[in-house]
Each structure stands twice: as C-alpha cells, then as structure tokens.
Amino acid sequence: MEFSVEPPESPAVPRDAATVILLRDTERGLEVFLQRRVAAMAFAAGMTVFPGGGVDKRDADASVAWAGPPAVDWADWFNSTESVARALVCAAVRETFEESGVLLAGTSDAVVADAAKFSGAREQLVSRELSLADFLAHNDLTLRADLLRPWAHWITPTQEKRRYDTRFFAAALPEGQHADGATTEAESSGWQLPSEALADAEAGRSTLMPPTWHTLTELAGFETTAEALASERKVEAIIPTLRREGDKVRVIVGDE
C-alpha cells in the first residue's frame, strides 16, 4: 500500500514516552550511548536510537522517593501536567536501567556505583513483574531527578500509525557504572562520538530517525558532558512533517 503524506482524518493519539541521551567524556571527546533496535520491533525497527520507551501507568506513582527538581518543575519545562511530568521522569529512569543497565538512583547524596547487583530486578522491571516504585522502595533507593536535564520534545508525525509524544532527557554516565547492550530490544549497543554516528548514517551503515539525527548534530557542537548539560535549552514540541518529492518522502523539521 502506498504511503500517504496527507494527514489522516483521525490521527492516532500519541503515547507519552521518555528518551535518555547518555553522555560520557573520553580522551577522544564527548561520546553518546546508542543502540540499534532489532528488526522485529513494531516501532523504529532497525533504527539506531537512544535508550527509551513508553510511559507505564505505574510510572506516575507518587510514592517514589525523589531527589532533585520536583515534578512541578519538570511540568513547566516540558509543558505538561505534574502527573505526566512525574511519570516521564520515572519512565526515563526505568527505561534507561532496563535498556542499558545504567541506574540514575541512589541516596539523596550519593549515586549507585554498581548497578549490576540489581540485574534480577532489572529483568523483573522489563517483564513488568515489578514497578519502579516497588524496586526503589525494596532497595532503599531514591530516584535522582537531579541527574537528568530536559533536552527536547518530539511528537511522531500524524501519518504514522504508532505515534509517541516523547520528551528527551540528557544525563551523564554515573561514575562507576557501565552501559551495556543486555536488552532484547537491541541487536547492538555502544558509545560513539556524535560525529561518527552521523557519518555512519550518511554512509548508509546505520539509519537514524529525525529526532536522533537532529540531537546528534546538536551534541557534535559540545566538547564535554558538562558543557552539554549546562547549555540553555528551550524545549518546544516539534512535529516533523512529510513532503513527497517524486517517488521519495522527505521529512521536514521546523521551517525548512
């Protein structure tokens, strides 16, 4: 069936989602953690992406022990309700742990240095046997919202059957922790310079969605994690549009 660039009469309602841009400093420069999704995924199959996923209804649990900017601040930054903002931050922490093994939690004044010891709970989070709130409570852990920074807000084009209302966060890899590829959703994972990830896409060695490409282009302008996290961000919703040019469909971002 031919893909139409015309918006449908009843577009799918986008699902709230969170994506986390993990950063680290190396001798080569600022690196970002990326994963290539397996070809069997229903959304973004085979694409190279940042860790992330849809919000679980339990992510809005107000009992989560929390350190850092309160949900009301995140609601202001992401132009959402306080409940949605809380769920987005919790989803960001949960999805990052599920997909990369990086845990943005600890105590009010310290961050977990070895997240591998929670591997069993990680599997239970993936299977939804365990909620983030229960996991944190059972291990006397506090969600560290102060480790996250608001970065961007992307909404899937109206023509797509699966749509996501995704808030992008940025975070530095906590000292002592390691990001891995131990997830069934990715066929490969690893750290790259943003410029190298863009070069791979331009050479056809990988495929990037517009939000990923745009974000990598922004990150290529920073030399360190601290510089990226300290940059001023004005988060506004971006909905790419589709334009047919001959037998191809072009994705347009902004006023291009």
Residue pairs with C-beta under 8 A, 6 or more apart in sequence:
3 159
3 249
4 159
5 159
5 242
5 243
5 244
5 249
6 159
7 158
7 159
8 158
8 159
11 158
11 159
11 163
12 160
12 161
12 162
12 163
13 163
14 155
14 156
14 163
14 164
14 165
15 54
15 55
15 163
15 164
15 165
16 54
16 55
16 84
16 87
16 88
16 91
16 164
16 165
16 166
16 167
17 52
17 53
17 54
17 55
17 91
17 164
17 165
17 166
17 167
18 52
18 53
18 55
18 88
18 89
18 91
18 92
18 95
18 166
18 167
18 169
19 49
19 50
19 51
19 52
19 92
19 95
19 166
19 167
19 168
19 169
19 211
20 50
20 51
20 52
20 92
20 95
20 96
20 148
20 168
20 169
20 170
20 171
21 32
21 50
21 151
21 168
21 169
21 170
21 171
21 215
21 219
22 32
22 33
22 50
22 51
22 96
22 100
22 102
22 171
22 172
22 173
22 179
23 30
23 31
23 32
23 33
23 170
23 171
23 172
23 173
23 219
23 225
23 228
23 229
24 30
24 31
24 33
24 172
24 173
24 191
24 225
25 31
25 224
25 225
26 191
28 193
29 193
29 223
30 193
30 194
30 219
30 222
30 223
30 224
30 225
30 227
30 228
31 191
31 192
31 193
32 50
32 191
32 192
32 193
32 194
32 197
32 216
32 219
33 50
33 51
33 100
33 102
33 173
33 179
33 189
33 190
33 191
34 48
34 49
34 50
34 189
34 190
34 191
34 192
34 197
35 48
35 49
35 50
35 51
35 99
35 100
35 181
35 183
35 185
35 186
35 188
35 189
36 46
36 47
36 48
36 49
36 186
36 187
36 188
36 189
36 206
37 44
37 45
37 46
37 47
37 48
37 49
37 185
37 186
37 187
38 45
38 46
38 184
38 185
38 186
38 187
39 45
39 46
39 187
41 185
42 162
43 162
43 164
44 209
46 207
47 207
47 208
47 209
47 212
48 197
48 200
48 201
48 206
48 207
48 208
48 212
49 209
49 212
50 168
50 212
50 215
51 95
51 96
51 99
51 100
51 102
52 92
52 95
52 96
52 99
52 166
53 91
53 95
53 98
53 99
54 91
54 164
55 84
55 87
55 88
55 91
56 87
56 91
56 94
56 128
56 131
56 132
57 87
58 131
58 132
58 133
59 86
59 87
59 88
59 90
59 91
59 94
59 132
60 83
60 84
60 86
60 87
60 90
61 90
61 131
61 132
61 133
62 86
63 133
63 137
64 86
64 90
64 132
64 133
64 136
64 143
65 136
65 137
65 141
65 142
65 143
66 142
66 143
66 145
67 107
67 108
67 142
67 143
67 144
67 145
67 146
68 143
68 144
68 145
68 146
68 147
68 148
69 145
69 146
70 145
71 82
71 83
71 85
71 86
71 89
72 82
72 85
74 80
74 85
74 86
74 88
74 89
74 145
74 150
75 81
75 82
75 84
75 85
77 85
77 150
77 235
78 84
78 85
78 88
78 150
78 153
78 167
78 235
79 153
79 235
79 236
79 237
80 88
80 167
88 167
89 143
89 145
89 148
89 169
90 132
90 133
90 143
92 104
92 148
92 167
92 169
93 103
93 104
93 105
93 132
93 143
93 144
93 148
94 125
94 132
96 102
96 103
96 104
96 171
97 103
97 104
97 115
97 118
97 122
97 125
98 122
98 125
98 126
98 183
99 183
99 185
99 186
100 179
100 180
100 181
100 183
100 189
101 115
101 116
101 119
101 122
101 177
101 178
101 179
101 180
101 182
102 115
102 173
102 174
102 177
102 178
102 179
103 112
103 115
103 118
103 174
103 177
104 111
104 143
104 144
104 147
104 148
104 171
104 174
105 111
105 112
105 136
105 141
105 142
105 143
105 144
106 112
106 141
106 142
106 144
107 141
107 142
108 142
111 144
111 147
111 174
111 175
112 118
112 141
112 174
112 177
113 174
113 175
113 176
113 177
114 176
114 177
115 177
116 178
118 135
118 139
121 130
121 135
121 138
121 139
124 130
124 135
125 131
125 132
125 135
126 183
126 184
132 143
135 141
136 142
136 143
147 171
147 172
147 174
148 169
148 170
148 171
149 169
149 170
149 171
149 229
149 233
150 167
150 168
150 169
150 233
150 235
151 168
151 169
151 170
151 215
151 233
151 235
152 167
152 168
152 211
152 214
152 215
152 233
152 235
152 238
153 165
153 166
153 167
153 168
153 235
153 236
153 237
153 238
154 166
154 168
154 210
154 211
154 237
154 238
154 239
154 240
155 163
155 164
155 165
155 166
155 237
155 238
155 239
156 162
156 163
156 164
156 165
156 166
156 239
157 163
157 239
157 240
157 241
157 242
157 251
158 239
159 242
166 211
167 235
168 211
168 215
170 228
170 229
171 229
172 225
172 226
172 229
173 179
179 189
179 191
180 189
181 188
181 189
181 190
183 189
192 200
193 220
194 216
194 217
194 219
194 220
195 220
197 206
197 208
197 216
198 208
198 213
198 216
198 217
198 220
200 206
201 207
201 208
201 213
208 216
210 240
210 251
210 253
211 238
214 253
219 228
222 228
222 231
238 253
238 254
240 251
240 252
240 253
241 251
241 252
242 249
242 250
242 251
242 252
243 249
243 250
243 252
244 250
